[in-house]
Every structure is written in structure tokens, then in C-alpha cells.
Amino acid sequence: MRTYSKDLRERIVAARERGHSAQEIARLFKVSKRSVERYWRQYSSAGSLEPKQRGGYLRSRLEKHDETLRRWIRQEADLTLAQLRERIRRDLKVRLGITALWHRLERLGLSYKKNAARRRAKSSRHCPRPPSVEKPATQLGNRKASLRG
């Protein structure tokens, strides 16, 4: 969805001020009735028709607390994300999600992986195969090994 020009918004509001209905204006300018209503409400309440910012960089709420985070992790490297999040809420009065915290730590270059002693067991793909328990064909006795097709 694209942002309509300020000129179009002004013409829509001017038509509304002249007494035209939102339905008529929407048909005339080929916009939705909802857009006409939204521009009229924005003009009536704020006196401006400037479009809101779309996209852009959102700053982290933790940005000014980077050194505190580094210090906490240096002092207690085994803090979980949940524990760190709770401490941030309690001591810094900042509420944020686990993902936001993870992204901030990653941006600061702070690794947050568990140490080797706490690492989970690896999947079987990464382990060598156990010795085979099958008997070789030569140990099958009188029976002949054959493939049936």
C-alpha cells in the first residue's frame, strides 16, 4: 500500500469541508471511503495531513544500558535470558521480550550459548555408528544368502 500525496489529502479534506459525503469523495478521487474518513478525522483532531512515518529503524530500549548488560554478564556468565530479562525489568525498569534481549546481546557481540558442561547431547547424526550386530553371510550356517526380487 502506498502513501497518498499531501495534495490529494488536502483536496479530499476540502471536498469534505464543502459538504460532500465520504462516499462521493471516495468515488470522485478513487480512494477508499475509509481513507476519506481517516484523513478527515486526522485533519479535525491534529490540524495536519502529514503522513505517518513508515518503516525506519527502531532503537533498542536497552541502548543506553549496554555497559550495565556487559557488566552483569561478566559477573554472572550463566544467567539465562529469562533471568536477565527479569533483572532488567526489576533494576532498569525496562520491559522487553526475550527476542529483543537476544538481538541486543547479539548486537553487542555477547555470545549467549551454554558452556560445554551444560550442552545437550548431540543427535545421532553427529555420533559415530555403533558396531554392527548383524552376522556376516558366512556365519549363517547352511542357509544361503540371497536376494529375492
C-alpha positions as CSV (number, residue, x, y, z in Angstrom):
1,M,0.0,0.0,0.0
2,R,1.4,3.4,-1.0
3,T,1.1,6.7,0.8
4,Y,-1.2,9.2,-0.9
5,S,0.3,12.6,-1.6
6,K,-0.4,15.6,0.7
7,D,-2.0,17.4,-2.3
8,L,-4.6,14.6,-2.7
9,R,-5.2,14.6,1.1
10,E,-5.8,18.3,1.0
11,R,-8.3,18.0,-1.9
12,I,-10.2,15.3,-0.1
13,V,-10.5,17.4,3.1
14,A,-11.5,20.5,1.1
15,A,-14.3,18.4,-0.6
16,R,-15.4,17.2,2.8
17,E,-15.5,20.8,4.1
18,R,-17.8,21.7,1.2
19,G,-20.3,19.2,2.5
20,H,-19.7,16.2,0.2
21,S,-20.2,12.8,1.7
22,A,-17.3,10.4,2.3
23,Q,-18.9,8.0,-0.3
24,E,-19.0,10.7,-3.0
25,I,-15.4,11.8,-2.3
26,A,-14.1,8.2,-2.4
27,R,-15.7,7.7,-5.8
28,L,-14.5,11.0,-7.1
29,F,-10.9,10.6,-6.1
30,K,-10.8,6.8,-6.5
31,V,-9.8,6.1,-2.8
32,S,-11.5,4.1,-0.2
33,K,-14.2,5.6,2.0
34,R,-12.2,4.6,5.0
35,S,-9.2,6.8,3.7
36,V,-11.6,9.8,3.4
37,E,-12.8,9.3,6.9
38,R,-9.3,8.8,8.3
39,Y,-8.0,12.0,6.6
40,W,-11.0,14.0,7.8
41,R,-10.5,12.7,11.4
42,Q,-6.7,13.5,11.3
43,Y,-7.4,17.0,10.0
44,S,-10.1,17.7,12.5
45,S,-8.1,16.5,15.5
46,A,-4.5,17.4,14.7
47,G,-5.0,20.1,12.0
48,S,-2.4,18.4,9.8
49,L,-2.4,16.0,6.9
50,E,1.2,14.8,7.1
51,P,1.5,11.1,6.6
52,K,2.9,9.0,9.5
53,Q,6.4,7.6,9.2
54,R,6.5,4.2,7.5
55,G,9.3,1.8,8.4
56,G,12.6,3.0,9.7
57,Y,15.0,1.9,12.4
58,L,13.6,1.2,15.8
59,R,16.1,1.9,18.6
60,S,16.5,-0.6,21.4
61,R,15.2,0.3,24.8
62,L,18.4,-1.2,26.2
63,E,20.7,1.0,24.1
64,K,21.7,3.3,27.0
65,H,22.2,0.3,29.3
66,D,24.8,-1.5,27.2
67,E,27.6,-1.2,29.8
68,T,25.3,-2.5,32.5
69,L,24.5,-5.5,30.4
70,R,28.1,-6.2,29.8
71,R,29.0,-5.9,33.5
72,W,26.1,-8.2,34.5
73,I,27.1,-10.9,32.0
74,R,30.8,-10.6,33.0
75,Q,29.9,-11.1,36.7
76,E,27.4,-13.9,36.1
77,A,28.0,-15.6,32.8
78,D,25.5,-18.4,33.5
79,L,22.4,-16.1,33.6
80,T,19.6,-17.4,31.4
81,L,17.8,-15.0,29.1
82,A,14.7,-15.2,31.3
83,Q,16.7,-14.3,34.4
84,L,18.5,-11.5,32.6
85,R,15.1,-10.2,31.4
86,E,13.7,-10.2,34.9
87,R,16.7,-8.4,36.2
88,I,16.4,-5.7,33.5
89,R,12.7,-5.3,34.4
90,R,13.4,-5.0,38.1
91,D,16.6,-3.0,38.2
92,L,16.4,-0.9,35.0
93,K,12.6,-0.6,34.8
94,V,12.6,-1.7,31.1
95,R,10.1,-4.2,29.8
96,L,11.0,-6.2,26.7
97,G,10.7,-9.6,25.1
98,I,13.2,-12.4,25.1
99,T,13.8,-11.9,21.3
100,A,14.5,-8.2,21.8
101,L,17.0,-9.0,24.5
102,W,18.6,-11.7,22.3
103,H,19.0,-9.2,19.5
104,R,20.6,-6.6,21.7
105,L,23.1,-9.1,23.2
106,E,24.0,-10.3,19.6
107,R,24.5,-6.7,18.5
108,L,26.9,-6.1,21.4
109,G,28.8,-9.2,20.4
110,L,28.0,-11.1,23.6
111,S,27.7,-14.8,23.0
112,Y,24.9,-16.4,24.9
113,K,25.5,-20.0,24.3
114,K,25.6,-22.5,27.1
115,N,29.0,-23.8,28.1
116,A,30.2,-27.3,27.2
117,A,29.2,-28.8,30.6
118,R,25.6,-27.8,30.0
119,R,25.3,-28.6,26.3
120,R,22.6,-31.1,25.3
121,A,23.5,-34.5,23.9
122,K,24.1,-34.4,20.2
123,S,21.8,-36.1,17.8
124,S,22.7,-39.5,16.4
125,R,23.8,-37.9,13.1
126,H,26.8,-36.4,14.8
127,C,27.9,-39.6,16.7
128,P,29.8,-42.5,15.2
129,R,27.7,-45.5,14.4
130,P,27.6,-48.3,16.9
131,P,29.2,-51.6,15.9
132,S,27.0,-53.7,13.7
133,V,25.1,-56.6,15.4
134,E,24.4,-58.3,12.1
135,K,26.1,-61.6,11.4
136,P,28.1,-61.8,8.2
137,A,26.7,-64.0,5.5
138,T,29.4,-66.6,6.0
139,Q,28.2,-67.2,9.6
140,L,24.6,-68.1,8.5
141,G,25.3,-71.8,8.5
142,N,23.7,-73.9,5.8
143,R,21.3,-71.2,4.6
144,K,22.3,-69.3,1.5
145,A,22.1,-65.6,1.5
146,S,20.1,-64.5,-1.5
147,L,18.1,-61.5,-2.6
148,R,14.6,-62.2,-3.7
149,G,13.1,-60.0,-6.3
